[in-house]
């Protein structure tokens, strides 16, 4: 298994006051460059829709965010992971920090399956939509199915997708029940699922908090799960296999190992 950027260190204590000036300055700076890079991303998607420029901008945004917050990441990749093959990367979700860390660690060009509510965020949400991210309306089952079918067509054309299986951030770092959408997408597209275990984010920036601690997020890309032996009728068995591998990645300690 290949390891990328492995220099973990102990998290620093939380800021004493929730409204301390340093936290406010960091938030303001992040908001400013998100606006600037989001605008560039919109122009890029309009003028150069078939290039990888958007992902490069996303990685720049992610690098800046992690740097400013004092967060590092490590990533390990299973030997059987074939980056050249489109796949559905199914991950757990502990923290807002999972997103920039995962964007930096992903071994391929990709898109997210995300909730449609992100569209209401000016500039940022528009950039996601223009870039081909699939935004799911979880309140409308029919529209959600249509969105997944659209994503399956993109996967067949060679685009990998990231799905947070729990559908929201875990409040305590423990795995929540998995939503079925990402698994249906993999089955419809006929591609493997790569289980992704993200650990450490809850300790640095738990759900409901705006104050990030310095520290390291660890990401384990596990052994891909072939979906050809499953059907929509047996997708619950597929979910259990993938959940088990993600749980194993979260439970492992010390040097990364395959799941």
Secondary structure, DSSP 8 states (H G I E B T S, - for coil): -EEES----------SSTT-HHHHHHHHHHHHHHHHHHHHHHHHHHH-TTSSHHHHHHHHHHHHHHHHHTEEEEEEE-TT--TTS--EEEE----THHHHHHHHH-SS-EEEEEEGGGGGSTTHHHHHHHTT-EEE-TT-HHHHHHHHHHHHHHHHTT-EEEEETTSS--SSSS-----SHHHHHHHHHT--EEEEEEESHHHHS-TT-----SEEEEEEE---B--TT--GGGHHHHHHHHHHHHHHHHH--SS----
